[in-house]
Amino acid sequence: MTSGSVPVGSLSIWDPIHLGTDETGRRACITLAERNMLIGGEPGGGKSVALQLITAHGALAPDCRLILIDGKRVELGLWADCADTFVGPSIDDAIDVMHGLQHLIDQRTDALLTMKRRKVTPDLGWPVYLVPVDEVAYFSATVGTPAQQKEFNAANRDVIARGRAPGIIGVEATQRPSADIIPTSLRDLFGYRWAFRCSTEASSDTILGHGWADKGYSATEIDPQARGVSWLRAEDGIPRRVKAAYLTDNQIIELADHAARARTRGTASATAASQAGSKVVRLRKSGDAA
């Protein structure tokens, strides 16, 4: 993978990402460059739409690199040409990418220590790696052998635990928000939580955090017909009711095409300042020849 930023547009991964509006009509935004995010909810609730919003911002930001992992392929597949790496339904490829990210974390951490810095900041000029994973349960508990699932889970937890400071940000989504899919040891590493409709209070608490349902913040109370309505626990740590924004397929195609063309044009002008620790294992995109 090449390193550096590319002139895609005026957005920055350090800018607030627009997610929708809250009950008062205010914009719901998050600053994601220093936080991981967990998204969950039952099928059809809006979690994949939420992941599209975040991926779109990353694709249009010149200081962001996309590593896309999607077991279903179709949710993030439209952004594949914008990504440095796209992984489809292959647990071997997903494991390789996670190990590559671990290596990148080690490289960047060494570079930060040399410069006597504790974390990546905008002035450093390094790109932030955004790692959306759609349906993490596919890799953690569905396909592959128990040994492969264990290896993926261990590497994934390490990336989420250590990646924030060196600029590796995970955004993981699941339609099976349960303790066996998102164990507490992993769940507690996500600074931001976004819960769409869930069938049980336990599932809601798996996303938002233990005890929030008892305090009145339960995704089970969301009307099944109210797609996109959700509880967002972000900047101030208190969930707020949010209606997620929505991108149509045509809008996604248009945005992804623009971002891909701009990134291709900008490859030759990538800056040398961002080369420190910026290499991750390059995997073929799903569908490419072996």
C-alpha positions as CSV (number, residue, x, y, z in Angstrom):
1,M,0.0,0.0,0.0
2,T,1.2,3.5,-0.8
3,S,1.4,6.1,1.9
4,G,0.5,9.7,2.2
5,S,-2.6,11.8,1.7
6,V,-4.4,12.3,-1.5
7,P,-6.4,15.3,-2.7
8,V,-9.9,13.9,-2.6
9,G,-11.8,16.9,-1.3
10,S,-12.1,19.5,1.4
11,L,-13.0,17.0,4.2
12,S,-10.6,15.8,6.8
13,I,-10.8,12.7,9.0
14,W,-10.2,15.1,11.9
15,D,-13.4,17.0,11.0
16,P,-16.7,16.1,12.7
17,I,-18.5,13.3,10.7
18,H,-22.2,14.1,10.1
19,L,-24.4,11.1,11.2
20,G,-27.9,12.6,11.3
21,T,-30.1,14.7,13.6
22,D,-31.2,14.4,17.1
23,E,-34.7,14.9,18.6
24,T,-34.1,18.7,18.9
25,G,-33.2,19.0,15.3
26,R,-29.5,19.5,16.0
27,R,-26.9,17.9,13.8
28,A,-25.5,14.7,15.3
29,C,-21.7,14.5,14.6
30,I,-18.7,12.7,16.0
31,T,-15.0,13.3,15.7
32,L,-13.7,9.9,15.0
33,A,-10.0,10.3,14.4
34,E,-9.2,9.4,18.1
35,R,-12.0,7.0,18.9
36,N,-13.2,3.6,17.9
37,M,-16.9,2.9,17.3
38,L,-19.2,0.0,17.8
39,I,-22.5,-0.2,15.9
40,G,-25.2,-2.8,16.4
41,G,-28.8,-3.6,15.8
42,E,-31.1,-6.1,14.4
43,P,-31.3,-6.6,10.6
44,G,-33.0,-3.7,8.8
45,G,-32.5,-1.3,11.7
46,G,-30.0,0.9,10.0
47,K,-26.5,-0.2,11.1
48,S,-25.2,-0.7,7.6
49,V,-26.5,2.7,6.6
50,A,-24.6,4.1,9.5
51,L,-21.4,2.4,8.4
52,Q,-21.9,3.9,4.9
53,L,-21.9,7.4,6.3
54,I,-18.6,6.9,8.1
55,T,-17.0,5.2,5.2
56,A,-18.2,8.0,2.8
57,H,-16.5,10.6,5.0
58,G,-13.3,8.6,5.1
59,A,-13.3,8.1,1.3
60,L,-13.7,11.9,0.7
61,A,-11.0,12.9,3.2
62,P,-7.5,13.3,1.8
63,D,-5.9,12.4,5.1
64,C,-7.6,9.1,5.5
65,R,-6.8,5.6,4.2
66,L,-9.6,3.0,4.1
67,I,-9.2,-0.7,5.0
68,L,-12.6,-2.3,4.3
69,I,-13.6,-5.6,5.7
70,D,-17.1,-6.9,4.7
71,G,-18.1,-10.5,4.9
72,K,-21.2,-9.8,2.8
73,R,-19.2,-7.8,0.3
74,V,-22.3,-5.8,-0.8
75,E,-22.4,-3.3,2.1
76,L,-18.9,-1.8,1.6
77,G,-18.2,-3.2,-1.8
78,L,-19.2,0.0,-3.6
79,W,-16.3,1.7,-1.9
80,A,-13.8,-0.9,-2.8
81,D,-12.0,1.2,-5.5
82,C,-11.5,3.9,-2.8
83,A,-9.8,1.5,-0.4
84,D,-6.2,0.5,0.0
85,T,-7.5,-2.9,0.9
86,F,-10.9,-4.6,0.5
87,V,-11.6,-7.9,2.2
88,G,-14.7,-10.0,1.3
89,P,-15.8,-13.3,2.8
90,S,-12.3,-14.7,3.5
91,I,-11.3,-15.2,7.1
92,D,-7.7,-15.9,5.9
93,D,-7.6,-12.4,4.3
94,A,-9.2,-10.8,7.3
95,I,-6.6,-12.3,9.6
96,D,-3.8,-11.2,7.3
97,V,-5.1,-7.7,7.3
98,M,-5.4,-7.6,11.1
99,H,-1.8,-8.8,11.4
100,G,-0.7,-6.2,8.9
101,L,-2.4,-3.5,11.0
102,Q,-0.6,-4.9,14.1
103,H,2.6,-4.4,12.2
104,L,1.7,-0.9,11.2
105,I,0.8,-0.1,14.9
106,D,4.3,-1.3,15.9
107,Q,6.0,0.8,13.2
108,R,4.1,3.9,14.0
109,T,4.5,3.5,17.7
110,D,8.3,3.2,17.3
111,A,8.3,6.4,15.1
112,L,6.2,8.3,17.7
113,L,8.6,7.3,20.5
114,T,11.5,8.5,18.4
115,M,9.8,11.9,18.0
116,K,8.8,11.9,21.7
117,R,5.1,12.0,20.8
118,R,2.3,10.0,22.4
119,K,-0.2,10.0,19.6
120,V,-0.8,11.0,16.0
121,T,-2.0,14.6,15.6
122,P,-3.1,16.5,12.4
123,D,0.2,18.5,12.3
124,L,2.2,15.3,11.9
125,G,0.8,14.8,8.4
126,W,0.3,11.0,8.7
127,P,-2.9,9.6,7.3
128,V,-5.4,8.0,9.7
129,Y,-6.3,4.5,8.8
130,L,-10.0,3.9,9.1
131,V,-11.0,0.2,9.4
132,P,-14.8,-0.3,8.9
133,V,-15.8,-4.0,9.6
134,D,-19.3,-4.9,8.5
135,E,-20.7,-7.9,10.4
136,V,-17.8,-8.7,12.6
137,A,-19.6,-11.8,13.8
138,Y,-19.0,-13.4,10.3
139,F,-15.3,-13.5,11.0
140,S,-15.4,-13.9,14.8
141,A,-17.9,-16.7,15.2
142,T,-19.3,-17.9,11.8
143,V,-16.8,-18.9,9.2
144,G,-13.4,-20.7,9.6
145,T,-12.2,-23.1,12.2
146,P,-12.3,-22.3,15.9
147,A,-8.5,-21.7,15.7
148,Q,-9.0,-19.2,12.9
149,Q,-11.8,-17.4,14.7
150,K,-9.6,-17.2,17.8
151,E,-6.7,-15.8,15.8
152,F,-9.0,-13.2,14.2
153,N,-10.5,-12.2,17.6
154,A,-7.1,-11.8,19.2
155,A,-5.7,-9.7,16.4
156,N,-8.8,-7.6,16.2
157,R,-8.9,-6.9,19.9
158,D,-5.2,-5.9,19.8
159,V,-5.8,-3.5,16.9
160,I,-8.8,-1.9,18.7
161,A,-6.8,-1.7,21.9
162,R,-3.6,-0.3,20.6
163,G,-4.6,1.4,17.3
164,R,-6.1,4.7,18.6
165,A,-2.9,6.5,19.5
166,P,-1.0,5.6,16.2
167,G,-4.0,6.6,14.1
168,I,-5.6,3.2,13.3
169,I,-9.4,3.5,14.0
170,G,-11.8,0.6,14.0
171,V,-15.5,1.0,13.3
172,E,-17.2,-2.4,13.8
173,A,-20.8,-3.3,13.1
174,T,-22.9,-6.4,13.9
175,Q,-26.5,-7.5,13.7
176,R,-25.8,-10.0,16.5
177,P,-25.1,-7.8,19.5
178,S,-24.5,-10.4,22.1
179,A,-21.8,-11.1,24.7
180,D,-20.4,-14.1,22.8
181,I,-20.0,-11.9,19.6
182,I,-18.8,-8.7,21.4
183,P,-17.3,-9.8,24.7
184,T,-16.8,-7.3,27.4
185,S,-13.0,-7.3,26.9
186,L,-13.6,-6.0,23.4
187,R,-16.7,-4.0,23.9
188,D,-15.1,-1.7,26.5
189,L,-12.4,-0.6,24.1
190,F,-14.9,1.3,21.9
191,G,-15.2,4.9,22.9
192,Y,-18.3,5.5,20.8
193,R,-21.5,3.3,20.7
194,W,-24.4,3.5,18.2
195,A,-27.4,1.2,18.9
196,F,-30.2,0.7,16.4
197,R,-33.3,-1.4,17.3
198,C,-32.4,-4.5,19.3
199,S,-34.7,-7.3,20.2
200,T,-33.6,-7.6,23.9
201,E,-32.3,-5.2,26.5
202,A,-29.2,-7.3,26.9
203,S,-28.4,-6.7,23.2
204,S,-29.0,-3.0,23.6
205,D,-26.7,-2.9,26.6
206,T,-24.1,-4.9,24.7
207,I,-23.8,-1.9,22.3
208,L,-24.4,1.0,24.6
209,G,-22.8,-0.4,27.7
210,H,-24.0,-2.2,30.8
211,G,-26.9,-0.6,32.7
212,W,-28.1,1.9,30.1
213,A,-31.4,0.1,29.5
214,D,-32.3,0.4,33.2
215,K,-31.7,4.1,32.9
216,G,-34.2,4.4,30.1
217,Y,-31.9,4.2,27.1
218,S,-33.0,1.0,25.5
219,A,-32.9,0.2,21.8
220,T,-35.8,-2.3,22.3
221,E,-38.2,0.6,22.5
222,I,-37.5,1.8,19.0
223,D,-40.4,1.2,16.6
224,P,-39.4,-1.6,14.2
225,Q,-40.8,0.6,11.4
226,A,-38.6,3.5,12.4
227,R,-35.5,2.6,10.4
228,G,-32.5,4.8,11.2
229,V,-33.8,5.8,14.7
230,S,-31.1,4.9,17.2
231,W,-29.3,5.7,20.4
232,L,-25.9,7.4,19.9
233,R,-23.5,7.4,22.8
234,A,-20.6,9.6,21.8
235,E,-18.8,12.8,22.8
236,D,-20.4,13.4,26.3
237,G,-20.9,9.7,27.1
238,I,-24.7,10.0,27.5
239,P,-26.9,8.3,24.8
240,R,-29.0,10.6,22.7
241,R,-31.8,9.6,20.3
242,V,-30.7,10.2,16.7
243,K,-32.3,9.7,13.3
244,A,-29.4,8.6,11.0
245,A,-28.9,10.3,7.7
246,Y,-29.3,8.2,4.6
247,L,-27.4,7.7,1.4
248,T,-29.1,6.1,-1.5
249,D,-27.3,3.5,-3.6
250,N,-27.0,6.1,-6.5
251,Q,-25.5,8.6,-4.1
252,I,-23.0,6.1,-2.8
253,I,-22.1,5.1,-6.4
254,E,-21.6,8.8,-7.3
255,L,-19.6,9.6,-4.2
256,A,-17.4,6.5,-4.4
257,D,-16.7,7.1,-8.1
258,H,-15.6,10.7,-7.4
259,A,-13.5,9.7,-4.5
260,A,-11.8,6.8,-6.4
261,R,-11.0,9.0,-9.4
262,A,-9.6,11.8,-7.2
263,R,-7.5,9.3,-5.2
264,T,-6.1,7.8,-8.5
265,R,-5.1,11.3,-9.7
266,G,-3.6,12.2,-6.4
267,T,-1.4,9.1,-5.9
268,A,1.6,10.6,-7.6
269,S,1.5,13.7,-5.3
270,A,1.4,11.9,-2.0
271,T,3.6,13.7,0.5
272,A,6.8,12.2,1.9
273,A,5.9,13.4,5.4
274,S,3.4,10.7,5.9
275,Q,5.6,7.8,4.9
276,A,6.7,6.8,8.4
277,G,5.1,3.5,9.3
278,S,2.5,3.6,6.6
279,K,2.7,0.2,5.0
280,V,0.2,-2.6,5.5
281,V,0.1,-5.9,3.8
282,R,-1.5,-5.5,0.4
283,L,-4.2,-8.0,-0.3
284,R,-5.9,-8.5,-3.6
285,K,-9.4,-7.1,-3.7
286,S,-12.2,-9.6,-3.6
287,G,-12.9,-10.7,-7.1
288,D,-9.4,-10.0,-8.5
289,A,-7.3,-12.7,-10.0
290,A,-5.2,-14.6,-7.5
